[in-house]
Amino acid sequence: MSELINNREHRQQELKKLILKLHNGADFDEVKREFEAMTTDVSASEITEMEQALVDEGMPVENIQKLCDVHAAIFKGSIADIHSGESAKKEDKPGHPVFIFRLENRKIESLLEGELAKSLEVYLGADTEDNKAAISRAMERLSAIDIHYKRKENLLFPLMEKYGITAPPQVMWGIHDEIRAKLKTVLAELSKTNADHQALDSQTEALIEQIKEMIFKEEKILFPMTLDAFNDTDWENIKAASDEIGYALIQPPTFRTTKSEGKADNGEKRSGAEKAAGGRITVDSKQEIAFDAGTMTAEELNAVLNTVPVDMTFVGADNRVKYFTQGKERIFERPLTIIGREVKNCHPPKSVHIVEQIVTDLRLGKKEHEDFWIKLNELFVYIRYFAVRSKSGEFLGVLEVSQNIKSITELEGEKRLMS
């Protein structure tokens, strides 16, 4: 095994064997030595293929997620720079989505190693109100990392799935949620009158370490992978949808790509759903559409649906997102890149089984709707899933309706006069 393995397929099998050893409890240092003896350069795409193959063979995403940091530690420093100079030039231009993600990472690292580390050290040394307020402010600033992760989940992951890269997004989303949970735990500890210093120190250390590992995975695996897979139109669409979600700790520079940069958009190889993702489908806005009671033009219908004070998302019978409203008061992020995305991939891995069960029950007629209600910051959100059927009873898809009902639950008495 000490000889260099050049055959890609053979090396894939060897990489999988090493990772399976880890999952079966083998000693980390022993596996790392075997890896180092096997090869000195592993491409980001090989890691992707290896994790994808494990998922395809039945290994739960959660299992890969649990040892993802260990995988990264083994591969760290050994990932080959196999990407073209053309891609490198493109991603280095101020304003390119990857440039912006990396700029955010530098800000996050600066916060972790500067303000956060210093304020924590001072607070643990002297538990005063001022020192506690300082570490709390640093943690609140770090909470902006959620925006960084949401752009990945809503803009990068849908496109990766369309190019057949499904396992890495699922694993990474799960780790995002672990980081969010750790951050929430630290903030909860800081909110206590008498915070446990030892617990706070260990919780913060674990949080910082996992964030740093995520930065490594992004820059050495995720970004090279997407730069290889995405074309200029994809990056344009990602940038166009980024402003709605926002940015973490930075003010992003402006950006436009040109068709001469990077891969051309080969329309023959892209499906209609892929072309629509991130773009708007145009129809004759004056065309009349007939309903059971009356007609409306496409323009009127679109305006009416966007005026209704609820968020609506329609998932077709093929389990792919076909439509969502774009009202003024949005509850959840719905970038155009989710059009054509499998609904199970629109949710965190930990809740996918719930979504699949809901869709199955509605499809089979076991239920006609399923309702949930949750507190989301200052909102009280009512979420309903309905089976959509034709007049003959054929299952057409699922309609998700979300509404902030806080003001409704607070109504009292009557109102009979106009304000």
C-alpha positions in Angstrom: 0.0 0.0 0.0 3.0 2.2 0.3 3.4 2.6 -3.5 1.6 5.6 -5.1 -1.9 4.7 -6.3 -2.5 6.4 -9.6 -5.6 4.6 -10.8 -8.5 6.8 -9.8 -11.0 4.0 -9.4 -8.6 1.9 -7.4 -7.8 4.9 -5.2 -11.5 5.6 -4.7 -11.9 2.1 -3.3 -8.8 2.6 -1.0 -10.2 5.9 0.3 -13.5 4.3 1.1 -11.8 1.5 2.9 -9.9 4.0 5.1 -13.0 6.0 5.9 -15.0 2.8 6.7 -12.2 1.8 9.1 -12.7 5.0 10.9 -16.5 4.5 11.1 -15.8 1.0 12.5 -13.7 2.4 15.3 -10.1 2.1 13.9 -7.4 4.2 15.5 -7.2 7.7 13.9 -3.4 7.9 13.8 -3.1 4.5 12.2 -5.6 5.4 9.5 -3.9 8.7 8.9 -0.5 7.0 8.5 -2.1 4.6 5.9 -3.5 7.5 4.0 -0.2 9.4 4.0 1.5 6.3 2.7 -1.1 5.8 0.0 -0.9 9.2 -1.6 0.1 12.9 -1.2 -2.6 14.6 -3.2 -6.3 14.0 -3.1 -8.7 16.2 -5.2 -11.8 17.7 -3.8 -13.8 15.8 -6.4 -12.4 12.5 -5.1 -13.6 13.3 -1.6 -17.0 14.1 -3.0 -17.1 10.9 -5.0 -16.1 8.9 -1.9 -18.7 10.4 0.4 -21.4 10.1 -2.4 -20.5 6.4 -2.9 -20.9 5.7 0.8 -24.3 7.3 0.8 -25.4 5.5 -2.3 -24.3 2.2 -0.7 -26.6 2.9 2.3 -24.5 4.6 4.9 -26.7 7.2 6.7 -25.7 10.8 6.1 -25.7 11.3 9.9 -22.9 8.7 10.2 -20.7 10.6 7.7 -21.6 13.8 9.4 -20.4 12.5 12.8 -16.9 11.8 11.5 -16.7 14.7 9.0 -14.2 16.5 11.1 -12.1 13.4 11.3 -12.2 13.1 7.5 -11.1 16.7 7.1 -8.2 16.1 9.5 -7.0 13.2 7.5 -7.3 15.1 4.2 -6.0 18.4 5.5 -2.9 19.5 3.6 -3.3 16.8 1.1 -6.0 18.2 -1.2 -4.6 18.9 -4.7 -5.0 22.2 -6.4 -6.4 20.7 -9.6 -8.5 23.7 -10.7 -7.7 25.7 -13.8 -6.1 29.1 -13.7 -9.3 30.4 -15.4 -11.4 29.4 -12.4 -8.9 30.8 -10.0 -9.0 34.2 -11.8 -12.8 34.2 -11.7 -13.1 33.4 -8.0 -10.5 36.0 -7.1 -12.5 38.9 -8.6 -14.1 41.1 -5.9 -17.8 40.4 -5.7 -17.7 36.9 -7.1 -19.9 34.7 -4.8 -16.9 32.6 -3.8 -14.8 35.7 -3.2 -17.6 37.0 -0.9 -17.9 33.7 1.0 -14.1 33.8 1.5 -14.2 37.4 2.6 -16.8 36.5 5.2 -14.6 33.6 6.4 -11.7 36.0 7.0 -14.1 38.2 9.0 -15.3 35.2 10.9 -11.7 34.1 11.7 -10.8 37.6 12.8 -13.8 37.6 15.1 -13.0 34.2 16.6 -9.3 34.9 17.1 -9.7 38.5 18.1 -12.7 40.0 19.8 -14.3 36.7 20.8 -11.1 35.1 22.2 -10.0 38.2 24.0 -13.4 39.0 25.6 -13.9 35.4 26.7 -10.4 35.4 28.4 -11.2 38.7 30.1 -14.6 37.5 31.3 -13.3 34.2 32.7 -10.7 36.2 34.5 -13.1 38.7 36.0 -16.9 38.1 36.0 -18.1 41.6 35.8 -21.3 42.9 34.1 -19.1 44.9 31.6 -17.0 41.8 30.7 -20.1 39.6 30.4 -21.7 42.2 28.1 -18.5 42.2 25.9 -18.4 38.5 25.4 -22.2 38.5 24.8 -21.8 41.1 22.1 -19.0 39.1 20.4 -21.3 36.0 20.4 -24.2 38.0 19.0 -21.9 39.2 16.2 -20.9 35.6 15.6 -24.6 34.7 15.2 -24.4 36.4 11.7 -22.7 33.2 10.6 -26.2 31.8 10.2 -26.6 34.1 7.1 -23.4 32.7 5.6 -24.8 29.2 6.0 -28.2 30.1 4.7 -26.7 31.4 1.4 -24.9 28.0 1.0 -28.0 26.0 1.8 -30.4 28.0 -0.4 -28.1 29.0 -3.3 -25.1 26.6 -3.6 -26.7 23.3 -2.5 -29.7 23.3 -4.9 -27.4 23.7 -7.9 -25.0 21.1 -6.6 -27.9 18.7 -6.4 -28.8 19.4 -10.0 -25.3 18.5 -11.0 -25.5 15.2 -9.2 -23.6 16.3 -6.1 -26.0 15.3 -3.3 -24.1 13.8 -0.3 -21.8 16.8 0.5 -24.6 19.3 0.8 -26.6 17.0 3.1 -23.6 16.4 5.4 -22.6 20.0 5.5 -26.2 21.2 6.2 -26.2 18.8 9.2 -23.0 20.3 10.5 -24.4 23.8 10.1 -27.2 22.9 12.4 -24.7 21.5 14.9 -22.9 24.8 14.9 -26.2 26.7 15.3 -27.1 24.5 18.2 -23.7 25.0 19.9 -24.0 28.8 19.4 -27.4 28.7 21.0 -26.1 26.7 23.9 -23.3 29.3 24.6 -25.7 32.2 24.3 -28.1 30.4 26.8 -25.2 29.9 29.2 -24.3 33.6 29.0 -27.9 34.6 29.7 -27.8 33.0 33.1 -27.3 35.1 36.2 -24.4 32.9 37.3 -22.9 31.4 34.2 -20.8 28.3 34.6 -17.3 29.4 33.6 -16.0 25.9 33.0 -19.0 24.9 30.8 -18.8 28.2 28.9 -15.1 27.7 28.2 -15.5 24.2 26.9 -18.7 25.0 24.9 -17.0 28.0 23.3 -13.9 26.0 22.5 -16.0 23.3 20.8 -17.9 25.9 18.8 -14.8 27.7 17.6 -13.1 24.4 16.6 -16.2 23.3 14.5 -16.5 26.7 12.8 -12.8 26.6 11.8 -13.2 23.0 10.5 -16.2 24.2 8.4 -14.1 27.0 7.0 -11.5 24.5 5.9 -14.2 22.3 4.3 -15.6 25.2 2.4 -12.4 26.5 1.1 -10.6 23.2 0.3 -13.6 21.1 -0.8 -16.9 23.0 -1.3 -15.7 26.0 -3.3 -13.3 24.1 -5.6 -16.1 21.6 -6.3 -18.6 24.3 -7.2 -16.1 26.2 -9.3 -15.6 23.1 -11.3 -19.3 22.3 -11.7 -21.0 25.7 -12.1 -21.1 27.9 -15.2 -21.3 31.7 -15.4 -25.1 31.7 -15.6 -25.1 29.8 -12.3 -22.9 32.3 -10.6 -24.9 35.2 -11.9 -28.1 33.6 -10.5 -26.4 33.0 -7.2 -25.3 36.6 -7.0 -28.7 37.9 -8.0 -30.4 35.9 -5.2 -27.7 36.6 -2.5 -28.9 40.1 -1.6 -32.3 38.8 -0.4 -30.7 36.5 2.1 -27.9 38.9 3.1 -24.3 38.7 4.1 -22.3 38.0 7.3 -20.2 40.7 8.8 -19.4 42.4 5.5 -20.7 44.8 2.9 -20.3 42.9 -0.4 -18.7 44.5 -3.5 -20.5 44.7 -6.8 -20.1 41.8 -9.3 -21.0 40.8 -12.8 -19.6 37.9 -14.8 -19.3 37.9 -18.6 -19.8 35.0 -20.9 -16.2 34.9 -21.8 -15.2 34.0 -18.2 -15.2 30.3 -17.2 -17.5 27.7 -18.6 -20.1 28.6 -21.3 -23.7 27.9 -20.6 -24.4 24.9 -22.7 -28.2 25.1 -23.0 -28.4 21.7 -24.7 -27.1 20.0 -21.5 -29.3 21.8 -19.0 -32.9 20.9 -18.3 -35.8 23.4 -18.2 -35.8 23.3 -14.5 -32.0 24.1 -14.4 -32.5 27.1 -16.7 -35.4 28.3 -14.6 -33.5 28.1 -11.3 -32.5 31.6 -10.4 -34.3 33.1 -13.3 -37.9 34.0 -14.0 -40.2 32.2 -16.4 -41.9 34.6 -18.8 -45.4 34.1 -20.1 -47.9 36.3 -21.9 -49.0 38.4 -18.9 -52.3 39.3 -20.7 -53.3 35.7 -21.4 -56.6 34.8 -19.7 -56.6 31.7 -17.5 -59.9 30.0 -16.9 -60.9 28.9 -13.3 -64.0 27.1 -12.0 -65.4 30.5 -11.3 -64.2 33.2 -13.7 -60.9 34.1 -15.3 -57.8 36.2 -14.6 -54.8 37.2 -16.7 -51.4 35.7 -15.8 -50.4 39.2 -14.5 -53.5 39.5 -12.3 -53.1 35.9 -10.9 -49.4 36.5 -10.1 -50.3 39.8 -8.3 -53.2 38.2 -6.4 -51.1 35.3 -5.2 -48.3 37.7 -4.1 -50.9 39.9 -2.3 -52.4 37.0 -0.2 -50.9 37.5 3.3 -49.4 34.0 3.4 -46.3 32.2 2.0 -47.3 29.4 -0.4 -45.1 26.8 -2.0 -46.3 24.2 -4.4 -44.4 20.9 -4.8 -45.5 18.8 -7.8 -46.3 15.1 -7.9 -42.7 14.4 -8.8 -41.6 15.9 -5.4 -39.9 18.9 -6.9 -40.6 22.6 -6.1 -42.6 24.2 -8.9 -43.7 27.5 -7.5 -43.7 29.8 -4.5 -45.3 33.2 -3.8 -43.2 36.3 -3.4 -45.3 38.5 -1.0 -44.0 41.5 0.9 -43.8 39.8 4.3 -41.8 36.6 3.7 -41.4 34.2 6.6 -38.8 31.7 5.1 -36.1 32.2 2.5 -37.4 31.1 -0.9 -34.7 32.0 -3.5 -35.4 31.2 -7.1 -32.7 28.5 -7.1 -35.1 26.1 -5.3 -37.3 25.8 -8.4 -36.9 22.3 -9.6 -35.2 21.1 -6.3 -36.4 17.9 -4.6 -38.4 19.0 -1.6 -36.5 16.7 0.7 -33.3 18.6 -0.1 -35.0 21.9 1.0 -34.9 20.8 4.6 -32.1 20.0 7.1 -31.1 16.3 7.2 -32.6 15.9 10.7 -36.1 16.7 9.5 -36.0 15.0 6.1 -37.8 11.9 7.4 -40.7 14.0 8.7 -41.1 15.8 5.3 -41.0 12.5 3.4 -43.6 11.0 5.8 -45.9 14.0 5.3 -45.7 13.8 1.5 -46.3 10.1 1.6 -49.4 10.4 3.8 -50.8 13.1 1.6 -50.1 11.3 -1.6 -51.7 8.0 -0.4 -54.7 9.8 1.0 -54.0 8.9 4.7 -54.3 12.6 5.4 -55.6 15.6 3.5 -53.5 18.1 5.5 -50.9 18.3 8.3 -50.5 21.3 10.6 -47.7 22.7 12.7 -47.2 25.9 14.7 -43.9 27.3 16.0 -42.5 30.4 17.6 -39.9 31.9 15.4 -38.2 34.9 17.0 -41.1 37.5 17.4 -43.3 35.5 15.0 -45.9 32.8 15.8 -45.9 30.8 12.6 -48.7 28.5 11.4 -47.5 26.0 8.8 -50.0 23.8 6.9 -49.4 21.1 4.3 -52.3 20.2 1.9 -52.8 17.4 -0.6 -53.6 19.0 -4.0 -55.8 16.7 -6.2 -57.6 17.0 -9.5 -61.4 16.7 -9.8 -60.9 13.1 -10.5 -58.9 12.6 -7.4 -55.4 12.4 -9.0 -52.6 13.5 -6.7 -51.1 16.7 -8.2 -48.7 17.7 -5.4 -48.5 19.4 -2.0 -49.2 23.0 -1.1 -47.3 24.4 1.9 -49.0 27.5 3.4 -47.1 29.5 6.1 -48.6 32.5 8.0 -47.5 34.7 10.9 -50.7 34.4 13.1 -49.4 36.3 16.1 -51.6 39.4 15.4 -54.6 37.1 14.8 -54.1 35.3 18.1 -54.0 38.6 19.9 -57.4 39.8 18.5 -60.1 40.7 21.1 -63.6 42.1 21.0 -64.9 43.4 17.6 -63.9 45.9 15.0 -66.9 47.2 12.9 -65.6 50.6 11.8 -62.9 51.4 9.3 -59.6 52.8 10.8 
